[in-house]
Amino acid sequence: MFLFDILLIIVWSFALIIMVRLFLKYGNIHLISNKILLTILGLFTIGIIRHISMDILQKVYEINFTIGLIFNTPLVCLAPILFYLYVKKTISNDNTINSTDTIHFVVFIIFYILFELPFKPDASEFVNLSQDDIYWSNYFRAKNIPNWLLVLRNLLNIVYSILTYKLLLNTFKTRTSSEEDGVIKRCLNRIRHIKSSSKQVELVKIWLYNFTHFKTIMSLVTFYFSIKIIISGAVVYNGQHLTSSFLAILSVGLLIFLNKNKTILYNLPSFMNEDSLKREKIKEKIKVDEIYKFIINQIEEHELYLSDHFKLNWLAEELEIKAEYISVTLKENNFDNFKMFVNYLKVKKAKELIEGDYLRKYNIEALAKACGFKATNSFYRIFKNETGLTPKMFLENLS
């Protein structure tokens, strides 16, 4: 049993390490959906640290914590609400908290207040505990919430799982039924989705459904063990290791999935954006790599970036390529906008000139002009931002 406990702590610790990696890779924090996701991961982190700490204390001091301390925390009431809001904000790409959203936080506040009411355990409920166990339970403010509140908490989980699935079904088109279809097929068609022509939409759908499935499984597990506790009337739950093991494996599985896809994790909300979907349709029409090579070759060969007219629409006319095709191509090559692309080209030219001993014959002002910069201070600032070095420092590093 001791070896099993050690393995369980190792599994939870592994989950904690993955969680920290996800935090360190955060991005697009300006999106409300990503803020909600980070809050969810934060709750998981607190829960895991709390669970590891309790396991260690139980083994070191050989004590039994009461069920109230293990399961009755108001933070678990926030999880289903945050999961629902995350799905909602990711789908709608809504970056605000509106009046409808505040209702869900009011629900949490109500549950928080209910959980913080002074429900005191009866003396009879400590009959199976030693004096040390009673001390530790009281020291950690373990409370024995009433059965009705325990059931209400589980209903909250189930209701929000249903609301989340309903939101997903209403967002992604389901299959239609014909008169020839049987009753069973008609029922199945209500929950079976039509495959979208957009790969991004399909990715969002799969991601959010898996996320919701995970939360639903956790809700069902919590519901099962809550009912078991209510029926048995136990003070110390002997099956807590089984519950912990199941949740640990489930959590590690989800975290590995998130970590494996961390490159798109924080970009996912933007996939439902109209501009993003439009870009995806354009990508299906063109060969991005070929267009990018052609653009680079033409610009560098004719030094088009030196022209005062060097802008997106002007370049599109010069190369006889649609401006939207160029825009999508640049986006796919990690240029957020055309200005970033222009700076890249000019700084690249500057580095080539410096490597060719340009600064040994001419000054910085001449170098800036030769690369298409109108102002020397702008050239100096952009060059340092792109390379992390000043032009002179770049020259010194060559020798």
N, C-alpha and C positions, 0 to 999 in steps of 0.2 A: 504493500500500500504506500509505503514511504517513497519508493521508486516512482510509482504512478504520480504522486504529488509533485515530485521534482520535475517529471516530464511535463506535467500540466503547467507548472510555472515557466518552464522553458518555452512552451508553445505560446503562452500569453506574452512572454518577453519578446519572442520573435514577432508577434503581431504588433507590439509596441515599437519595435525597430522599424518595421515597414511603415507604420503610421508617421513616425518622425521623418522618414524619407519623403513621404507624400507632402508633409508640411513644408519641407525645404524646397520642393519643386513647384510651389504654388505660382500661379500666374493669373493675369486678367482680374486682379482683385477689385477692380472698379465695378465688375458685374455682380449684382446682388445674389445671383444664383451661386456664384463661387464663394461668396461670403457665407452663405447658408451651408454650403458643402464643408467649408473649413470649420464652421461651428459644429456640424455633425461629427467630423473627425475629432474635434476637440472633446466632445462628449464621450466618444469612444475611448480617447486617450485617458480621460479622467476615470472612466469605468474600469479600464484595464489596470491602471496604476492602483486603483482602490482594491481591485480583486487580488492582484499580486500581493499587496501589502497585507490584506486580511489572511491570505493563505500562509504567508510567512509567519504572521503573528500566531495563527492557530497551531502551527508546527512547533515554533520556538517555545511558546508558553503553554502548549497542550490545553487549549481552551476551546469551548464551543460557542460560537456567536449565534445569537438568536436569529430566527428567520427575518424578524423586523429589520435587523441591521443589514442583512444580505440583500434583501429584495425591495424594501420600502424606502426608496429614494424618489423625491419629486422630479429629479432630472429625467427619469425614464418617461415621464409624461410629455416632455418636450420633444423627444426623438420622433414619434410619428407625425407630429405637426411640422417639424423641420423637413422630414422626408417628403411630405406632401407639398410644402412650399418650394422645395428644391425642384421637384418635377414640374410644378406649375410655372416657375420662373424660367426654367430651361426651355420648356416648350414654347412659351409665349414670347420669350426674349424681352420680357418686361423688366426694366431695371429700376423699378420703384416699389415701395411698400404702400399700397393703397388702403382705402378704408375696409375693403373686404378682407384683406390680409390681416388687419389688426384684430379682427374678430377671433382669429385662431390664437393669437397671443393672449387675448382675454380669456379664452378657454384654458390655456396653460396657467394663467395667474390664478384662476378659480381652483384648479387642481393643486397648484402649489400651496395655496392657503389651506385647503383641506388636508394636505399631507403634513403641514406644519402645525395643525391643531394639536393640543396636548393630549393625545390619546395615551393614557397610562396603562401599562400591562398589570393585570391582577397578580396577586401573590401566588395564586394557584398555577399561573402560567410559568413560574420559575421553579416549580416543584422538582423537575428533572435536572435542574442545573446545580452545579457546585457553587460555593461562595465566590471562587475566583471567576467563574463564568458570569455570575450575576454582576460582579464588579466591572468586568470588561464590557458587558452589555450596556450597563448604565453609563459607563465612562464615555462610550461612543454614542450615547443618546439613542439607543435602539428603541424604537417605538413599535407597538403592536397595533397597526391600523385596523379598523373594523373590516369585517368580511365584505360589507356592502361597498366600501371604498376600493377594496382590492378588485372586486368584480367590475366596478365602474371604470377603474384604470384599464382593465383588459378590454372592456367595451370601447374605450377611447382608441386603443390600438386597432381593433377590428374595424371600427367605423372609418378611421383615417386610411386604412388599407383599401377599403371599398371605395372611398372617395378618390384615392389615387388611381386605382384601376379604371374607374369611371372616367376620370380626366384623360387617361391614356386612350381609352376606347373612343372617346369623343374627338380626340385630336387626330388620330391616325385612322384612315378610312377602313371600314370593315366590309366584308363581302356581302353582296346583295343576294337575295334568294329569289327563285322563280317558283311558279305554281307547281312545277313538276317535283320540286324538292320535298323530301319528307320532313316530318316534324323534327327529328333529331338533327338533320342537316341544317334546317332553318335556325335551330337554337345555336348550333356550332358557328354558323355564319355571323351571328351577332358578336362573336368574340374573335373571329378569325380575320386577320388583316390582309388587305390587298398589298402585294409587294410594290413599294414605291419605285419609280424610275430613278429617283435620287438616291445615290449611295449615302449621302450625308443624312438624309431623313431616316433611312434604314438603320444607320449606325446609332442615331439618337434613340430610335425606337427600341432597338435591342438593348442598348445601354440602360435606358430608364426602366424597361421591363425587368431586367436582371436585378437592378437596384431595388425595385419594388418587391420582387419575389423574395429577395434576401430579408427585407424588413417584414414581410408577411410571415415568413417562416419563423423569425424571431418572435413575432407577436403570438403565433400559434403555440410555440414552445412555452412562452411565458404564461399563456392562458392555461395550458395543460397542467403545468406545475402549480399554478395558483389554485386551481380547482382541487388538485391533489392535496395541497396544504390545508385548504378550507375543510375538506372532507375528513382528513386525518386529525385535524386540530393540533398538529405538532408544534412544539416550541422550537426545537432544533431539527432542521431538515436534513435527514440522513442521506438523501439523494442529491445533495448539492454538487457533489463531485461529478455526477453524471451530467447534470445540467451545465456545469462549468465546462466540461470536456466538449459537449456538443456545441456550445456557443463559441468556444475557443477555435474549434476546427472550422466552424461556419465563418467566423470573423477572419481567420487567416486566409481562407479561400477567397473572400470578398476583397481583402486587402491586397492579395497577390494579383487579383484581376485588375484592381485599380492601379497598382504600381506598374504592372505590365503595360497598361495603356495610359500612363501618366503624361505622355506627350500630347494627348488629345483631351485629357481629363478636364483641364481648365479652359480649353477652347471649345468644348462641346456646346455651350449655350449659343455661340455665334453661328453654329451650323444651321440653326432654324431662321437665321436672319435672311431677309429677302435678297439682299445683295450677295450674300454667300451662296444661296441657292442659284442665283443667276450666274455667278461665276462657275459653279459646278456644271451647269448646262453648256456654257461656252467651252469648258475644258473637254467635254465630250466631242466637240466639233473640230478642235484644233490639235496639233501636235506641239505641245508646249516646249519640249527640248529643242526641236528644230527651229521654231520661231525665235527662241532665246538666242541660240547660236547665230542665227541670221542677223538679229538686231545688234548684238555685240560686234560682230564682224563689220557690219556696215557703219556703225557709229565710230568705231576705232579706225577703220580704214580711211574714212573721209573726215574724221575729227569733227563730227557734227555737234558735239557738246560745246564747241567754241563759238557756235552761232548764238547771236542774241535772241533768236527766235526758237531756241531749243526748248520746246514744251511738248506735252503728250500729243496734242492734236496736230502740231506741226510735224512731229516725227512720223505720225501715222500717215500723213499725206506724202512725205518724202519717201517712205518705204512702201507705200501702197498697202498698208495693213490696217485693219480696223483698230481704232483707239482702244476699244474694249478688249480686243484680243491681246494687245500689248499690255494693258493694265493687268489682265488675268495672268499673263506669262510672268510679269514682274512679281506679282503677288506669290506665285508658286515658287519663285526663286528667292523668297524671304525679303523682298522689298515692300515695305508697308505702303509706300506711295512713290510717285515719280520723282519727287525731290530727293528722296533717299537714294534712288538709282542714279540721279545726276551727280550727287556728291560722291558716290562710289566711283563713278567713271573718272571724275576730275582728280580725286585723290589717287586713284590707280595711275593716272597719267603723271601726277606729281612724283610718285614713288619711282616710276620708270626714269624720269628725268634726273632725279637725285642720284639714282644708281648709275646713271650715265655721266656723273661728275658735272651736272648742270650748275650746282651751287658753287663750284670752284671757279666758275667763269662769270656767273651772274648772281645778283642778289635775290632776296626773298620776294621783293615786289615783282621782279621779272618772272620769277617762277610762278607766282600766283596768276599773273596775266597769261602766261603760256599754257596754263591749265584751264583757263576760262573763267577765273574769278575776277570780279570787278573790283573788289576791295581786299586789301592784304589782310586786314584783321579778320575778315570772314574766312579767308583761306586758312589762316593760322588756327582759328578756332575749330573749323571743320576737320582739318588734317589731324589735329590732336584728338578730337572725338573719335575719329575713325581708326587711328593707329595707336593712340595712347602716348604718342611721342610728338615733340615739336619737330619741324623739318630738320633743324640742326642736329637734334638728338638722333634722329633717324639716320642722318649722314654719318654721325660718329659710330653708330652701331654697325655700320657696314665695314668699317676698317678693323 
